[in-house]
Amino acid sequence: MSAGQSEKASVEAEYGALFDAHRREIVAHCYRMTGSFTDAEELAQETYLRAWRSRAQFDGRASGRTWLYRIATNACLDFLKSHERRTGPHASVAEILETEGGISPHPDHVDPAELVARKESTSLEVMAALLDLPVRQRAVLIARDLLEFDTAETAKLLDCPPTAVNSLLQRARARTRRLGADFAPHLEADDAPAVAQLVRAYLEAHGRGDITAVVELFTADARLSMPPEDPCVGRPEIHEFYAYLLDPANIGYWHLMETRANGAPAIANYIAPSPAGPFTALSIDVLRVDNRKISAMHSFLDASHFPTFGLPLTA
């Protein structure tokens, strides 16, 4: 290998290592910008390609991580010019989740725990609020309140003056407050055993078709959202929903698997025409747990999400 080839290989290895070190958080960032995990993975790869092509412009004055975030943000903004998913404004986060299908689930196995600990949330409530914002407000709010970049760093990220950052941030915060969005981390670490017990109780009650036991696991005012279907709100509606769902004559037979999505416990649902199977992928339900009860469940009725969770399409 010549000296030139050796130097090129060294540079490639250096940039490859930089990207590998931050790839997962770049994917999470692109997901918060677009609402789509598939698009986020593709945009993370686009970020790497752009970083490699513009490597000569990196002077080291900013950290490699900040530099990658700037490239990733611009890649997302370019993408969203022709793929904007915003359909708001809406009255609340609940309304967004109950009426819009523009968010896909984010598998937690690609989102390290330390990202959540640093408030880099991908919760469904946060995602709904973000996607209701115009894209530049969204980018500023993510940078300032989730990534905790300062005003100067955010201005460089978006190539705009600090005064514009402050104006965009003020409008974004006001909008998300009106939606009732909670950007504080919704962590379960201190109550993990109770959450695990709740999920097991749900799986067991669902498995034996015990409608009363299932409904008792929900708060009195719990909400089930499953776009494009109408939501269920409160225990009476939830009871009616499960009475239909758990009757084999209506849907068939169920097989459930536990997983995690968007920083929360989740259930992968499979159905079959007979108890012997085969069971085919149907939906992924993401739970919100408050005070050891299920306060919300959002169902993604799309089997194409299963491979991103490492789950089979048949069970």
C-alpha positions in Angstrom: 0.0 0.0 0.0 1.4 3.4 -1.0 1.7 6.3 1.5 -1.3 8.0 -0.1 -3.5 4.9 0.1 -2.4 4.4 3.7 -3.3 8.0 4.6 -6.7 7.6 2.9 -7.4 4.4 4.8 -6.5 6.1 8.0 -8.8 9.0 7.3 -11.6 6.7 6.4 -11.1 4.7 9.6 -11.1 7.9 11.6 -14.4 9.2 10.2 -15.9 5.7 10.3 -15.1 5.5 14.1 -16.5 9.0 14.6 -19.8 8.1 12.9 -20.0 4.7 14.7 -19.6 6.4 18.0 -22.6 8.6 17.4 -24.7 6.7 14.9 -27.4 5.7 17.3 -28.0 9.2 18.6 -27.9 10.5 15.0 -30.6 8.0 14.1 -32.7 9.1 17.1 -32.2 12.7 16.1 -33.4 12.1 12.5 -36.3 10.1 13.9 -37.4 13.1 16.1 -37.1 15.3 13.0 -39.2 13.0 10.7 -41.3 10.7 12.8 -40.2 7.7 10.7 -37.6 5.2 11.9 -37.0 3.9 8.4 -36.4 7.4 7.1 -34.2 8.1 10.1 -31.9 5.2 9.3 -31.6 6.3 5.7 -30.9 9.9 6.8 -28.2 8.7 9.2 -26.5 7.0 6.3 -26.9 10.2 4.2 -25.3 12.1 7.1 -22.3 9.8 7.0 -21.9 10.3 3.2 -22.2 14.1 3.5 -19.7 14.1 6.4 -17.2 12.1 4.3 -17.7 14.4 1.3 -17.2 17.5 3.4 -14.4 16.2 5.6 -12.0 18.8 4.4 -14.3 21.5 5.9 -14.1 20.1 9.4 -11.5 22.2 11.2 -11.8 20.7 14.6 -13.0 23.9 16.3 -16.4 22.2 17.0 -16.7 18.7 18.4 -17.1 15.9 15.9 -20.5 15.2 17.5 -21.7 18.8 17.0 -20.5 18.7 13.4 -22.4 15.5 12.7 -25.5 16.9 14.3 -25.3 20.0 12.0 -25.0 17.7 8.9 -27.8 15.5 10.1 -30.1 18.4 10.8 -29.5 19.8 7.3 -30.1 16.4 5.7 -33.4 16.2 7.6 -34.4 19.8 6.5 -33.6 19.0 2.9 -35.6 15.7 3.1 -38.6 17.4 4.8 -38.9 20.0 2.0 -40.6 17.3 -0.1 -41.7 14.9 2.6 -43.2 17.1 5.3 -45.5 15.2 7.6 -46.9 18.1 9.5 -50.7 18.1 9.4 -51.5 20.4 12.4 -52.2 22.5 14.2 -54.1 20.3 16.7 -55.6 21.0 20.1 -53.6 18.5 22.1 -51.0 15.7 22.0 -53.7 13.2 22.5 -55.6 14.4 19.5 -52.5 14.1 17.3 -51.9 10.5 18.4 -55.6 9.6 18.0 -56.0 11.1 14.5 -52.7 11.0 12.7 -50.7 8.0 11.4 -47.5 9.9 10.5 -45.4 8.5 13.4 -43.7 5.1 13.3 -42.5 3.2 16.4 -38.9 3.5 17.5 -37.4 0.2 18.7 -35.5 0.7 22.0 -32.8 -1.8 21.2 -31.2 0.8 19.0 -31.7 3.7 21.5 -29.2 3.3 24.4 -30.4 4.1 27.9 -28.0 7.0 28.2 -29.8 8.9 25.4 -33.0 8.8 27.4 -31.1 9.8 30.6 -29.9 12.9 28.7 -33.5 13.9 27.9 -33.0 12.9 24.3 -36.6 11.6 24.3 -38.4 9.7 21.6 -41.6 9.2 23.6 -44.8 9.2 21.6 -46.0 12.3 23.4 -42.8 14.2 22.5 -42.9 12.9 18.9 -46.5 14.1 18.5 -45.7 17.5 19.7 -42.6 17.8 17.6 -44.3 16.8 14.4 -47.0 19.4 14.9 -44.4 22.1 14.6 -43.0 23.8 11.5 -39.7 22.1 10.7 -37.4 24.9 11.7 -39.2 25.4 15.0 -38.9 21.6 15.5 -35.2 21.7 14.8 -34.6 24.5 17.2 -36.6 23.0 20.0 -34.8 19.6 19.6 -31.4 21.3 19.7 -32.1 23.6 22.7 -34.4 21.5 24.9 -33.6 17.9 24.0 -29.9 18.1 23.0 -29.3 21.0 25.3 -27.2 22.9 22.8 -26.7 26.6 23.6 -28.0 29.4 21.4 -24.7 29.9 19.6 -24.4 26.2 18.9 -28.0 26.0 17.6 -27.4 29.1 15.4 -24.5 27.3 13.8 -26.5 24.1 13.5 -29.2 25.9 11.4 -26.9 28.6 9.9 -29.1 31.4 11.2 -28.5 34.3 13.6 -29.0 33.8 17.3 -31.9 36.2 17.3 -33.7 33.9 14.9 -33.0 30.9 17.2 -34.5 32.7 20.2 -37.6 33.7 18.2 -38.2 30.2 16.8 -37.6 28.6 20.2 -40.1 31.0 21.9 -42.8 30.1 19.4 -42.1 26.4 19.6 -42.2 26.3 23.4 -45.5 28.2 23.4 -47.0 25.8 20.8 -45.9 22.7 22.7 -47.2 24.1 26.0 -50.6 24.7 24.4 -50.6 21.0 23.2 -49.9 19.9 26.8 -46.6 18.2 25.8 -44.3 17.1 28.6 -40.7 17.2 27.5 -39.4 16.0 30.9 -38.0 12.4 30.8 -40.7 9.8 31.6 -38.3 7.3 33.2 -39.4 4.0 34.8 -36.0 3.0 36.2 -37.1 3.5 39.9 -40.3 1.5 39.3 -39.0 -1.0 36.8 -40.1 -4.2 38.8 -43.7 -2.8 39.1 -43.8 -2.0 35.4 -42.5 -5.4 34.5 -45.2 -7.0 36.7 -47.9 -4.9 35.1 -46.8 -6.0 31.6 -46.8 -9.6 32.7 -50.3 -9.2 34.2 -51.5 -7.8 30.9 -50.0 -10.7 28.9 -51.5 -13.3 31.2 -55.0 -11.7 31.4 -55.0 -11.2 27.6 -53.8 -14.8 27.1 -56.7 -16.3 29.1 -59.2 -13.9 27.6 -60.1 -12.3 31.0 -61.6 -9.0 29.9 -62.3 -7.8 33.4 -58.7 -8.4 34.5 -57.4 -6.7 31.4 -59.5 -3.6 31.9 -58.6 -3.3 35.6 -55.0 -2.8 34.5 -56.0 0.6 32.9 -56.6 3.9 34.6 -60.2 5.1 34.8 -59.5 7.7 32.1 -57.1 5.7 29.9 -56.9 6.3 26.2 -56.4 3.8 23.4 -55.4 5.2 20.1 -55.1 3.2 16.9 -55.2 5.4 13.7 -57.1 5.2 11.4 -59.7 3.7 13.9 -61.6 5.9 16.4 -60.0 6.0 19.9 -61.3 4.4 23.0 -61.4 6.7 26.1 -62.2 5.5 29.6 -62.8 2.0 31.0 -66.3 1.5 29.7 -65.1 2.0 26.1 -62.0 -0.1 26.7 -64.1 -2.9 28.2 -66.3 -2.9 25.0 -63.2 -2.9 22.8 -61.6 -5.9 24.6 -64.9 -7.8 24.7 -64.9 -7.6 20.9 -61.1 -8.2 20.6 -60.9 -11.2 22.8 -63.8 -13.1 21.2 -62.2 -15.6 18.8 -65.3 -15.4 16.6 -64.4 -11.7 15.8 -60.6 -11.6 15.3 -59.3 -15.1 15.9 -56.6 -16.2 18.3 -53.8 -14.2 19.8 -50.1 -14.6 20.5 -48.4 -11.7 22.3 -44.7 -10.9 22.7 -43.1 -8.3 25.0 -40.8 -5.6 23.5 -40.0 -2.0 24.0 -40.5 1.1 21.9 -40.2 4.9 22.3 -38.7 4.5 25.8 -41.7 2.5 27.0 -43.0 -1.1 27.4 -44.6 -2.4 24.2 -46.5 -5.5 23.0 -46.2 -7.2 19.6 -49.5 -8.7 18.6 -50.0 -11.7 16.3 -53.3 -13.3 15.2 -54.3 -16.7 13.8 -57.5 -18.3 12.6 -57.0 -21.2 15.0 -55.2 -21.9 18.3 -52.7 -24.0 16.3 -51.6 -21.0 14.2 -49.8 -19.9 12.1 -49.8 -16.5 13.9 -49.1 -13.5 11.7 -47.9 -10.1 12.7 -50.6 -7.5 13.3 -49.6 -4.6 15.4 -47.3 -3.1 18.0 -48.9 -1.5 21.0 -46.8 1.1 23.0 -47.9 1.6 26.6 -47.7 4.6 28.9 -47.6 3.6 32.5 -48.6 6.0 35.3 -49.0 5.1 39.0 -48.6 1.4 38.1 -51.5 1.4 35.7 -51.7 1.7 31.9 -52.8 5.3 31.2 -52.4 5.2 27.4 -51.9 2.6 24.6 -51.0 3.5 21.1 -51.4 0.8 18.5 -49.3 0.8 15.2 -51.4 -1.3 12.9 -48.7 -2.2 10.4 -46.8 -5.4 10.3 -43.9 -3.8 8.3 -42.6 -2.4 11.7 -41.9 -5.8 13.0 -38.5 -6.4 11.3 -37.1 -3.1 12.7 -37.7 -4.6 16.1 -36.0 -7.8 15.2 -39.4 -9.6 15.4 -40.6 -12.3 13.0 -43.6 -11.8 10.8 -45.0 -15.2 11.9 -44.8 -16.8 15.3 
